[in-house]
Amino acid sequence: MNHPLDNPVWESLTSHHAGLARKTANAARYPADAAPFVAVDEPNTRAAAQLTSLVEVDETVLFVGPAPPLPPIWSVEPLVFIAQMTCDSRLAVNDGPSIIELSRAHVADMLALTALVYPHYFRPRTIEMGRYFGIYDGNTLAAMAGERMRFGRYQEISAICTHPDYTGRGYAQRLTATLTNDILDSGRSPFLHVSHANTRAKSLYERMGYRFRTDIPLLGVKRVARGES
């Protein structure tokens, strides 16, 4: 690993999100009610042993970046790779309805929306990881996007999603471009992750001005037994 973006969860938990982190010397995680992510500083057996103390039996967590070799007390899902994309220029913002900053008062609506189109990743305390913005239609949260991992000059944009009844209106593009420009204007560098299988979203980000940087390994693991090894 030669670049902080290659191990974003570790970099975030040991810097901007240190206050959220549960951490040992070589392993770290977000609280389960904030995000499902874990990380290690190096993919070795020492870090794997320390990770065991941070994860409960029957709990599933995710690596976004390097993962250590894991002993049989873990059930390991098939490894996949997701696209990491970056942007270094301001983007055009299409016209549309007003954007508001979301607060704790909106968490129930955020959880309802993400449960429809962005399940598993958004939790009750995810809003503590950064700023989130949305577009409402009456009492319905039609679309949202926000900030998640952050370290150094890098800021991840995440939870970009649109209610199924509101797709095709450019809401996700409007939110993403607005947030991208704000991050750039603050002197930070935005990045995001997207599944290669989500060709619609990946193509949208490319048309907007995001560029593929690298593939990042995504690995789900479940602790299935007690024991340290």
Order of alpha helices (4+ residues) and beta strands (2+ residues): alpha-beta-beta-beta-alpha-beta-beta-beta-beta-alpha-beta-beta-beta-alpha-beta-alpha-beta
